[in-house]
Amino acid sequence: EYTYDPEKAKELLKEAGWIDRDNDGWVENEEGEILEIVWTAYNDVEWPQKLIAIAKENWKEIGVKLEGELMEFNAVAEKVYDNRDFDIYNMGWNLSIDPDPTGIFDKASDMPGGYNSTGFYNEEAEEIMVKGQKEMDTEKRKKLYQRWAEIANEELPYLFIAYRDQLFAVNKRVKNLKITPYEDWTYYIHKVEVDY
């Protein structure tokens, strides 16, 4: 659990060399540069804009300037994954039925065009992903990925901030429509029948 703790944040900033040296409300490094972070987000939904506005006010309290950079989703993906030109960003993910984090958090995906845009690498986490892909026993895989999650929770390559609820309304005349959080319903559209 990550609790809201501005005092702890100030301590961590100070430990990292960011201090309000001129009493203007902003923390600076030894060269006098203000800590300013640009948050890249997509503008085709409303929630990232609201989140950035809240974070901007909260971070101001600890002396950190935050600016939002809003753009179309594909432009964000190019900036983040292809160009790797960002301070922080937010994106959305779909769940997979397989909990294996390879392809997002492995070392091989830490390259332009790869999904490990944060450059996360932990030797134990990497070993777990390799073992997890080979393990066929569900309970053993579960334990491996629970340990992986502990590492990710501690090192925090991403901070997962929201889980979206989706509501589907389907007429009772519609048959064979499969709705699951792991697969898009359109994958099964060819099986759908309507009872007239």
N, C-alpha and C positions, 0 to 999 in steps of 0.2 A: 504494500500500500504506500502510495506517495501522498503524504499529507501536505496541505498548504502551510508552509513555514517560511515566511519572509526573512526572519532572523537567521535561520539556517542558510538560506540563499545568500544573504549578505556575508556570512562567515565564509562560505565556499568561494564567493567572489574575491574576498580579501585574501584568502589562501592562494588564489590564482593570480594575485597581483593587481586586481581591479579595485581601486579605492577612490572615493570622492576626494581628490587632492586639493581642489580649489573651492570646495563648498558650494558648487552650483547645482547640486542634486544628481549629477551624473557621475558614474564611476569612470575612472581613467586608468590607463596603464602608466608605466614609468615615463613614457614619451609624451604623456598628456593626451593621448587619443581616447576619445569617449567610446565606450563599448556600445556599438550600434549593430543591431541584428536585423536582417531583412528576412521576413517570412513570406515565402513564395507559396501561393495557393491558387486554386482555380476559381473562376468567378461565375461558373454556370449553375452553382447552387449557393444558397444563402448562408449556410452554417459556418463555412470557413471565415467569412467576413465578420460574423458576430464573434467568433472565437478569437480572431486577431484583435478586435477592438477591446475585448475583455483582457487579453494578455497584455496589450499595450499599456493599459492602466495599471495592472498588477506589476508589470516589470518596471514601470516608472517609479513605483514605490521603493524598489531596490536599486534604482539608479541606472537601469539599462534602457537604452532607447530601442524601440521596436518600430519598424516600418513594414507595412504590408505591400506585397507586390502581387497584384491579381491579374491573372491572364487565363486564356482558354485552356481547358484540360490538356489537350495534346501539346500545347506550348510548354506547360509545366512539366509534362513527362519528358519532352526533349531536353529541357533545361536541366532537369534532375538526373535522368538516366543516361542520356547521350553526352551532354556537355559537362555534367557534374559541376555546375556553376550555381551554388546555392549556399545560404547559411543554414536555414531550416525550411522545411516544407511540410505540407500535408497532402496526403493522397488517400484514396479509398482502396480497400482490398476485398475480394470475395473469398469466402471460405473454401477450403478443399476438403474432401472427405478423408484425405490422408494428411496426418499432422506433420509430415516431414517438411522442415523449413529449408531444405536444400533448394537452391535456385533463387532464393531471396537473401539468405544469410550466409551462404558458403563462400569460401575464399575465391573459388573459380568465378563467381558472379560479381566479384569486385573488379569491374572493368567497364569502360564506356559501353553503354548499351545493356549492361547487366543490371539486375535489380538490387544488388547490394551497394546501393549508392552511398550509404553511410560509411562504407569501408570496414564494416564490422568483421573482426577476426578474433577468435578465441580458440586456442589449441584443443581444449577439452570439448568445446561445442562442436568443432569440426570433426573430431573423432566420434562423437555421439551421432552426428548426421550420417557418417559412413556406416557405423554399426547399425543404425536404425533402418537404413535402406536394405541391409542384408538380413535383418532379423524377421522371422516369420511368426514368432510367438507374440500375440497381441499384448499380453501382460508385460512381457519383457520390453516390447517397443514402448508401451505406456510409461514404464519407469525411465527409459532412456529419454523420452521427450519431456517428461516432467523435470528431469535434471537439466535438460537443455533450457527449458523455460525459466528455471531458477537462475541460470547463468545470464540469460537475456534480461531477466528482471533486475539483476544486479548491475549489469554493464549497460543496459538500456540503449541498444542500437536504434530502437523505435520506442515511442511512447504511444500505446494504443489508447485513444481517448474516447472512442464511442463505438457502440455496436448498434447498428440500425435495425429497428424492427420493421418488418414489411407485412402488410396486411393484404391478403388476396381474397377477393370475393368471387365465388364461382357459382353460377346457376346450377341447381340440382339436376338439370337436364344434361349437363356436360359430363361425359364419362371418360375415364382413362387419362385424365389430366394429372400428371405427377408434379406436385409442388414440394420443393425441398430447398433448404438453405444452401446446399452444396452444388446444385446444378440449376441452370436457367430453364424455366418451364418450356421454352421454345424448343429444347432438345427433343421433347416428346410430342410436339404438335402433330406429327404424322399419325399418332395413335389416338388422338382425340376424336370422340364421336359425340354427336348431339342427338339426344332423344327427343324426337318431335312427337 
